[in-house]
Amino acid sequence: MMSDKERDEMDFEAKSIIRQVSKRIKTLEAMEEGYLSILFPQLIEERRSKTKKGGFFDLVFSTVDEREVVLAAHRAAIAWYLNKRLTEASKIQADLQETRLMRAVEKSKRCIRTCCPY
């Protein structure tokens, strides 16, 4: 069994790793946006001028080179997937932390009831 201190350390490390990965994903997204803005300024303007976000087919049927557009869509999909998985991992970590907190609250309630039955 792990001590409370070890669990706290593990929670801190998990949160730290989640923050680091989130920053790296945002960096990848920013790099891709910069890459696109250099190679395809008209694509960026088309994306920004639309009121709703375009999908994959909006990219494929754009006026720029199809290969580069498909690669850009692929990279965007990878970033989306990484964000989704990170969100899931973060939720699992938060759920585990909440469960541990609820157990600690229940334990303290039991202790109070046995010490002070009034």
C-alpha positions in Angstrom: 0.0 0.0 0.0 1.1 3.5 -0.7 1.2 6.2 2.0 -0.7 9.5 1.6 2.6 11.3 1.0 3.4 8.9 -1.9 0.0 9.4 -3.3 0.3 13.2 -3.1 3.7 13.0 -4.9 2.2 10.8 -7.6 -0.7 13.3 -8.0 1.7 16.2 -8.3 3.8 14.3 -10.8 0.8 13.4 -12.9 -0.5 17.0 -12.9 3.0 18.2 -13.9 3.2 15.7 -16.8 -0.3 16.6 -18.0 0.7 20.3 -18.0 3.9 19.6 -19.9 2.2 17.5 -22.5 -0.5 20.1 -22.9 2.2 22.8 -23.5 3.9 20.6 -26.1 0.6 19.9 -28.0 -0.1 23.7 -28.0 3.5 24.2 -29.3 2.9 21.7 -32.1 -0.4 23.4 -33.0 1.3 26.8 -33.1 4.2 25.4 -35.2 1.6 24.0 -37.7 -0.2 27.3 -37.8 3.1 29.1 -38.5 4.0 26.5 -41.1 0.7 27.0 -42.8 0.8 30.8 -42.6 4.2 30.8 -44.4 3.3 28.3 -47.1 -0.4 29.0 -47.6 -1.4 32.5 -46.5 -4.5 32.3 -48.6 -5.6 29.1 -46.7 -5.2 30.9 -43.4 -7.2 33.8 -44.6 -9.9 31.4 -45.9 -10.0 29.7 -42.5 -10.3 33.0 -40.6 -12.9 34.5 -42.9 -15.3 31.6 -42.5 -17.8 32.0 -39.7 -17.7 28.3 -38.8 -14.7 26.0 -38.7 -14.1 24.2 -41.9 -13.8 20.4 -42.0 -11.4 18.1 -43.8 -13.2 18.6 -47.2 -12.8 22.3 -47.0 -9.1 21.7 -46.8 -9.0 19.2 -49.6 -11.0 21.4 -52.0 -8.9 24.5 -51.3 -7.0 26.2 -54.1 -3.6 25.2 -52.7 -1.5 22.1 -53.4 -3.6 19.1 -52.4 -0.7 17.1 -50.9 0.3 19.8 -48.5 -3.3 20.4 -47.5 -3.9 16.8 -46.8 -0.7 16.7 -44.7 -1.9 19.8 -42.8 -5.2 18.2 -42.2 -3.4 15.0 -41.0 -1.3 17.1 -38.6 -4.3 18.9 -37.3 -6.0 15.5 -36.7 -3.0 14.2 -34.8 -3.1 17.3 -32.6 -6.8 16.9 -32.0 -6.3 13.2 -31.1 -3.5 14.0 -28.7 -5.6 16.7 -27.0 -8.5 14.2 -26.7 -6.3 11.5 -25.1 -4.7 14.1 -22.8 -8.2 15.2 -21.7 -9.2 11.6 -21.0 -6.0 11.0 -19.0 -6.6 14.2 -17.1 -10.2 13.2 -16.3 -9.0 9.8 -15.0 -6.4 11.4 -12.8 -9.0 13.9 -11.4 -11.4 11.0 -10.8 -8.8 9.1 -8.9 -7.9 12.1 -6.8 -11.5 12.8 -6.1 -12.1 9.2 -5.0 -9.1 9.4 -2.7 -10.4 12.6 -1.2 -13.9 11.1 -0.6 -12.3 8.1 1.2 -10.3 10.5 3.4 -13.5 12.4 4.2 -15.4 9.2 5.1 -12.4 8.0 7.2 -12.4 11.3 9.2 -16.2 11.1 9.6 -15.9 7.6 11.0 -13.1 8.7 13.3 -15.2 11.6 14.6 -18.2 9.3 15.2 -16.2 6.8 17.2 -14.3 9.4 19.2 -17.4 11.6 19.9 -20.6 9.6 19.6 -22.8 12.5 20.7 
